[in-house]
């Protein structure tokens, strides 16, 4: 049975210049092998993504032509900012670092897209040669090969973040955001290819306007279903998110949920790609009967999970307020997105952009601290709980001068009113002895 972690002691002594706990990490890194150093790993990964990007650029340009590539690029980029903004909005409670999202988008747009193009082309040609039926090979490739290859390639980015950026991958919302951004990058490259090819077809046939192939492709892929690839891969991300919430000892559960999410993503992707085989209106039937309801259900799930995260913050941080690390008002302010926004605006207005950035970092560290304690109470924090808790408390303590006035101001503006209940005994006041209809108002420090 999991027990509640102990309350941290009140901060004492100088903590502004040094971390609260000692660490042997620096000494161990000096003796690490060269391939274990961070700059080597970052360099190798950046090189891999850059080479993949150059190769995929050459392949797509060869397929579409220069003019078709530019048209496809201009049209394919339109939904990207909206999708990225939507995923960042979901991640506002505990925003992950931008470098993770940049890696995921680059992996989806370059590495995953390259794997998909090469593997799909090879598999389709092999099936066509083996069966001597190119038509059935294309259908089989689209409905069976492509979903398996593409979802596995996109899931690789989620797996890498899950394994090597474990601190940034703590739950379902993180899985959704990481998977969604990866799929957004993949869809971006795929849309360039499809839209550029459609433009080339119109150039050969003389199609133009609404009746052109380019307009039809744009309507289906950009207007109707910009969320299709993110929706598939989000199922994989949810599986990894549930795995992140599981205790370290439950190895079967930690493996089964990601695999289940990946299989669901492949199945849904296959159904989407095979919808054209269901008749003239098969695409619209699948879109209305499956895609839209599942999209709505997953949207509700993510928003509900986000609200639970805010509730967790309000439930866990009072332990640190009781120990003196936080003022009493902060747990409520940090558990309200509106109060957080007001605090950042207050800091920017009164102390400048640098102070607003400090408030943003303070909110992020406090959120990580609340989630860490929540995992510890449920037996899932790991052996480094005390070390990580000390690091987060140190980050908060160093930023307290910039953040606390802003958060106190936000708490005063947003805290709910305290209900006033008439006491059962006589009240002595300006209305005279025994008058109970107008008791003294209760003092609410957040509303003054």
N, C-alpha and C positions, 0 to 999 in steps of 0.2 A: 504493500500500500504506500503510495507516495505521500510524503510529509511536506509541510510548508517550509520553505527555506527560512533561515533565521533573518530577523530584521537587521539590517546593517547598522553599525554603530554611528553615532553622530560624528560628522567630520570635525577633526581637530588637527591643528598644526598646519604648516604651509603645504598646500596641495596644488597651488597654481602653476608651479614650474615643473612638476614631475608627476609621473603616474602614481596612482595609489598603491600599486602592487609591483613587486619586482618581477623580472622576467629573464629567463635564460635564452630567449629567442635570439638576441643579438649575437651572443657567443656561439650558439649552434649554427647560425647562418655563416659565420666566418669559416667554419669547417665544412660547409656543404660543398658537394661536387658542383662543377661549373654548370651542368645541365639542370641543377635544382635552383639556380638563381632566378629571381623574378624577371630580370631584364632579358635573360636568355629565352624564357618561355614566352614573354610578350613579343620579343623579336621574331621567334619562330612562328607564332600564331599570326602575327601581322603579315609576315612574308607569305604564309600559306593563303591567307585571305586575299592579299594583293595579286598573287599569281592566279588564283581562281577568278578574281574579278577581271583580269586582263584576258584570260581564256574565254570566259563567258561573254565578254564584250565582243571579242572577235567572232565567236560562233553566232551570236545574235545578229551582228552586223552583216555577216555573210548570208544569213538566212533572209534578212529583211531588206538589205541594201542600206546605203547611208541615209537616203531621204526617208525611207520607211522607219529606220531606227530612230531618227530625230522626231518624227511624228509620234511613234510609239512611246518614246521617252517623255515627250511633252504631255501626252494624254495619261500615261500610266502614273505619273507623279502626283496627279490631282488628289486621289484619295489618301495618299500616304500621310500628310500632315494631320488629317482628321483622325485617322486610325491611331497614330502615335499619340495625339492629344487625348484620345479616349482612354488609351491604356495608361497614360501618365495620370489621368484623373482618377482612375481606379487605384492607382498606387500612391495616392497622396497621403494616406495614413502613415505608411512607413516607406517613403520613396527609396528605391534602390539607386545605386550610383549609375550615372549616365554611361560609364564605360561598359557596363553589362549590357545595356540596351543597344549601344553602338555595336558591340560584338555580335549580339543576336541578330540585328538587322543585317549586318555585313555577312554573317554566316548564311542567313536565309537568301540574300540577294546574290551571293557569289558562290560559296561552297556548296550549299544544298541545291541551288539551281544547276550548277555544273554537274553534280552527281546525277540529278534527275535527267538532264538532257542526254548525258552519255549513256546511262543505264537504260533509260526508256528506248532510245534509238537502237541500242544493241539488242535488247530483248525483242523489240518489234521486228527487226530484220531477221533475227534468228527464228521467231515463230513463223514469219512469212516464208522463209526458206524451208522450214521443216514441214509446213502444211501446204505449201504452194497455193496459199489463199491470202493475198495481201489485205483484202477487205476484213476478213475475220481476225487477222493479226492486229490490225489497227483497233478494232473493237475490243479485243482481249487485252491489248496493251493499255488502252485507256481505262478499262474497268477493273483490271486486276493488277497489272504490273505497275502502272503509274501511282495508284494510291499507296501501294506497299513501299515503293522506292521513295516517293516524295515525303511521305509522313515519317519514314525512318530517317531520312536525311535531315528533316527539320527537327526531329526529336533529339538528334545528336547534340544540337546546341543546348537544348534544355538539360540534357544529361551532363554536359560539360560544366554548365553553371551550377547544377545541383552538386556535382562532385568537388569542384575547385573554388566555388564561391558560396560555401555552405552557410556562412553567416548572413548572406543576402537572400537566402532561399529558406523562408521559415513557414510558409503556409500556402493556402490555395490561391490567394490573390497574387503572390509572387509567381507561382506557376502559370497563372493565366497571363500575366503581363509578359513574362519572358517568352512563353510560347507564342503569344499573340504578336509580339514585335518580330520574332523570327519569321512567322508566317507572313507578316506584312512585307518583309524584305523579299521573301520568295515570290509572293504574288506580284510585287513590283517588277521583278525581272520577267516573270512569265507574261505579264500584261504587255510589256514592251515587245516581246516576241509575237504575241497574238495580234496586237494592234498594228505592229509594223508589217506583219504578213498580210493582214487584211487591207492595209493601205496599198501594198504592192499588188494585190489582186484587183483592187479598184483601178489602179493605174493601167493594168492590162486590159480590163473589161470596159473601162470608161465609166464606172459607177461613181456617183457623186450625190451629195445631199443626204436626206434621211433614208433614201433607198439604198445607200451604199453599204458594202460589207463592213467598212470601218465604223459607220454609225451604229449598225446592229451589234457589232462586237463591243463597242464602247458602252452601249446601253446595257447589254447583258453582264459584262464583267465589271464595269465601273459604277454604273447607276444601280443595277438590281442586286448585285452580289459582291460588293467590295469586301464583305466580311466572310466570304466563303472559306478561303484558306485559313484565316485566323480562327474561324469557328471549328474547323477540323482539328487543328493543332492544339487549341485550347483544351480539348479533351485529354490530350497527353499531358498538358501542363497541370490540369486538375489532378491527374493520377500522381504526378510527382509531388504536388502540393500536399495531398493526403499522406504520401509517404514521408514527407518532411515533418508532419505532425505526429507520426508514429514513434513509439519508443525505440531506442537503439537495439534492444534485444529482439524485437519482432522482425526478424530478417525476412520471413516469408511474406509478411504484409508489406514490407518496404519494397519488395521486388514485384509483388503481384499487382499492386495498384498502378504503378507506371506502365506495366505491360498491358493491363486491362484498358487503361486510357489510350495507349497506342493502338490497340486492336479496334477500339471504338472509333478512333479517328480514321483508321484505314477503312473500316466498314462504311462510315458515313461518306467519306471521300469517294469510295467505289459507287455508292448509290447515287451520288451527285453526278459523277462522270457517266454513269450508265443510264441517266434519266432520259436521254434522247432515244434509247431503245424501247421506251415504254409507249411509243406512239407519237403522234403529232404534238400533243399537249403534255407529253410526259415531263418535260422540263418544268413547266408551270405547276403541274400537279405535285411534283416532288418539292418544288420551292414553297408552295403554299401549305402542303400537308406536313412537311418535315423541317425544312430549313428555318422558316419563320418561327414556328413554335419552339424549336430547340434553341434558336437564338434568343428568344424572349426568356426561356427558362434559365439559360446560362447567365443572361444579364441579371435576372433576379437573384440567382445564386451568388454571383460575385458581389452585388450591392449588399445583400444580406450578410455575407461574410465580412464585408467592410464595416458594417454597423456593429457586428460582433467584435471586431478588432477595437473599435472605439470604446465599446463597453468594457473590454479587457483592460484598456488603459485606465479607465476610471476606477476599475476594481483593484488593480495591482499597485498603482503609484501611491495611494495613501499610506502604504507601509513605509515608504521613503519619506513622506511628509511627517509621519509620526516619529521617525528617527532623526529628523532635522535636516535632511538633505534638500527637501523641497518645501516651499511655503504651503500652507493649507489650501490655498485657492488653486494651485497649479494642476492637481489631478483632474479637476473638472475642465479647466481651460484646455489642457492637452488632450482631453477626450472629446473635444468638440471641434469639428472642422471650421465652424464659423468663428469660434474664439481664436483658433490658430491664425486664421486669415486676418482678423482684427489686430492680433498681436504683431504680425509682420508689417501691416500697414502703419501701425502706431510707431514701431521702431524706425521704419523708413522715413516717416514724416518728422520725427523728432531727433533722430540721430544719424540718418543717412542710410545708403544702401548697404554699407558694410555691417551696420548693426542689424539690418533686416536679414542679411545672410547668416549672422550669428544666431538670430532667433530661429531661423529655419533649421540650422544644424542642431540647436538645442532641442527643438521639437522632435527631430529625427532620432537623436540619441535617447531622449526620454521614452519614445515609443519602443525602440529596441530594448531598453531596460525593462519596460513593462512586459513585453513578450518573453524576454528571457526569464523573468521571475514566474510568469505563467507556465512556461515549459518546466521550470524547476519544480513547481508545486505539483505538476502531473508526472514527475519522474522522467522528463525528456530533455533536461538541460545539458547533460553530459558532464564529464569530469572537470571541465574548465569553467564551470559556472562562476566560482568565486573570482577567477582571474578576469573573465569577461565582465562581470558585474563591477569590479573595481575600475576597469578601463572606462566603462560607460559613466560611472559616477564621477570619475575624474574629468571627463569631457564636459559633463553638466556643470561641475563646480567651477571650471575655468571660464564658462560662459555665463555665469549667473548674473554678473553685473549688467550685461547687455540685455539679457532675456527676461529677468524677473519683473522689471517695471512694465514691460510690454504685456506680459502674460497676466500680471495683476490687473492692468487696465482692461484687458479683454475679459477677464473673469467678472469684473464689476459690471460690464455691459451685457454679458450673456448669461450669467447664472440665473437659474429659475427662482422665482419669488418663494420665500418661505411661507407656508400656510399658517395663518394665525388662528389659533383655537382658544376659545374662551375657557379659562380655568374653572373648575367646579366650586371654588371658594369665592367669597365676596371680594370684589376689586375696589380698592380705595383710589380714587382719582378725582379729576375735576368734576365728574358727574355725581359724586357723592357716594357715601357708604352703601354698599349692597347693589349698586347699579352694575349689571353684568352685560349689558347689550353693547358696550363699547370698551373692550379691554385695551390695555396698552399694546401698541403694535410691537411685534417681535423685531429685534434688531437683525438685519441682514447685511453683513459686511460687504457683500458683493454688489449690492444695489445702491449703496450710499454714494 
